[in-house]
Amino acid sequence: MYFSSVFLLLLGSYVCLINGLGGSSSEGNDYTWGTKLTTDTLIAREVITKTKMLLQTTTKTYTLTQAGTAKTISYIHITDLKRMRGATAEITSGGVGDTTVTIKFTSSRGSGIKSQVEIYGA
């Protein structure tokens, strides 16, 4: 009886530890803004990366500026390539309906940033 109680306590602690570290989550922080139409073309595709900092969150800002005749953004898709403990994304200026966009990425504590940005427009 004593050994089974200790085993269950250790198993419960292990499960809580793995969930707390993000080990059981297979979903990342993917984001979509706008609608991609068949007439839209790819304006930009880029992988945003930044290495982790011990016990700190990291941030990185991505800004799209177009040269020449600028296209109006109609669709933005961000794919979290880390999947576990990935970064969140927030549009801080511009975006759908505009010709520029600024996106701020923020990592989880003690984790880095690795996200792919795809921007379409016409």
C-alpha positions as CSV (number, residue, x, y, z in Angstrom):
1,M,0.0,0.0,0.0
2,Y,2.8,2.4,0.9
3,F,4.7,1.8,-2.4
4,S,1.6,2.3,-4.5
5,S,0.9,5.6,-2.8
6,V,4.5,6.8,-3.4
7,F,4.3,5.6,-7.0
8,L,1.1,7.6,-7.6
9,L,2.5,10.6,-5.9
10,L,5.7,10.5,-8.1
11,L,3.7,9.9,-11.2
12,G,1.4,12.8,-10.5
13,S,4.4,15.1,-9.8
14,Y,6.0,14.0,-13.1
15,V,2.8,14.7,-15.1
16,C,2.5,18.2,-13.5
17,L,6.2,18.9,-14.2
18,I,5.9,17.9,-17.9
19,N,2.7,19.9,-18.4
20,G,4.2,22.9,-16.6
21,L,7.2,22.9,-18.9
22,G,5.0,22.7,-22.0
23,G,6.0,19.1,-22.8
24,S,2.6,17.7,-23.6
25,S,1.4,20.6,-25.8
26,S,1.8,20.0,-29.5
27,E,0.0,23.1,-30.6
28,G,1.9,26.3,-31.3
29,N,0.9,29.9,-31.4
30,D,-0.3,30.2,-35.0
31,Y,-2.1,33.4,-36.1
32,T,-4.2,34.5,-39.1
33,W,-5.4,38.0,-40.0
34,G,-7.5,38.7,-43.0
35,T,-8.6,36.6,-46.0
36,K,-6.4,35.2,-48.8
37,L,-8.0,35.7,-52.1
38,T,-7.1,33.8,-55.3
39,T,-5.9,37.1,-56.8
40,D,-3.5,37.8,-54.0
41,T,0.2,37.4,-54.4
42,L,2.9,36.7,-51.9
43,I,4.5,39.9,-50.7
44,A,6.9,38.5,-48.1
45,R,7.8,35.2,-46.4
46,E,10.4,35.3,-43.7
47,V,11.4,33.1,-40.7
48,I,11.9,35.3,-37.5
49,T,14.4,33.8,-35.1
50,K,16.0,34.9,-31.8
51,T,17.9,32.7,-29.4
52,K,16.6,32.1,-25.9
53,M,17.8,33.9,-22.8
54,L,18.1,32.1,-19.5
55,L,14.9,32.7,-17.4
56,Q,13.9,35.7,-19.5
57,T,11.4,36.4,-22.2
58,T,12.8,37.7,-25.5
59,T,11.2,40.0,-28.0
60,K,11.8,40.7,-31.7
61,T,10.0,43.2,-34.0
62,Y,9.4,42.5,-37.6
63,T,8.5,45.4,-40.0
64,L,7.4,45.0,-43.6
65,T,8.1,48.0,-45.8
66,Q,7.6,47.6,-49.5
67,A,9.8,49.2,-52.2
68,G,8.3,50.6,-55.4
69,T,4.5,50.3,-55.9
70,A,3.3,49.0,-52.6
71,K,0.6,46.3,-52.5
72,T,-2.3,46.5,-50.0
73,I,-2.0,43.7,-47.4
74,S,-5.0,41.4,-47.3
75,Y,-3.8,38.3,-45.4
76,I,-1.1,37.7,-42.8
77,H,-0.3,34.2,-41.5
78,I,2.2,33.4,-38.8
79,T,3.2,29.8,-38.1
80,D,5.0,28.9,-34.8
81,L,7.8,26.6,-35.8
82,K,8.8,25.7,-32.3
83,R,5.4,24.2,-31.3
84,M,6.3,23.9,-27.7
85,R,6.8,27.1,-25.7
86,G,6.7,29.2,-28.9
87,A,6.3,32.9,-29.2
88,T,3.2,35.0,-29.3
89,A,2.7,37.6,-32.1
90,E,1.0,40.9,-31.9
91,I,0.4,43.5,-34.7
92,T,1.5,46.8,-33.3
93,S,0.9,49.0,-36.4
94,G,-0.4,48.7,-39.9
95,G,-1.7,45.3,-41.0
96,V,-4.6,44.1,-43.2
97,G,-5.8,47.0,-45.4
98,D,-2.5,48.8,-45.1
99,T,0.8,48.7,-47.1
100,T,3.0,48.2,-44.0
101,V,2.9,46.0,-40.9
102,T,4.9,45.8,-37.7
103,I,4.6,42.6,-35.7
104,K,6.1,42.1,-32.2
105,F,7.1,38.6,-31.2
106,T,7.4,37.6,-27.5
107,S,8.8,34.3,-26.4
108,S,7.9,32.2,-23.4
109,R,10.2,32.6,-20.4
110,G,13.5,30.8,-21.1
111,S,12.6,30.0,-24.7
112,G,13.5,31.5,-28.1
113,I,11.6,32.7,-31.1
114,K,11.1,30.8,-34.3
115,S,8.1,31.8,-36.4
116,Q,7.4,32.0,-40.1
117,V,5.6,35.1,-41.4
118,E,3.7,35.0,-44.7
119,I,2.1,38.2,-46.0
120,Y,-0.2,38.3,-49.1
121,G,-1.8,41.3,-50.9
122,A,-2.9,42.8,-54.2
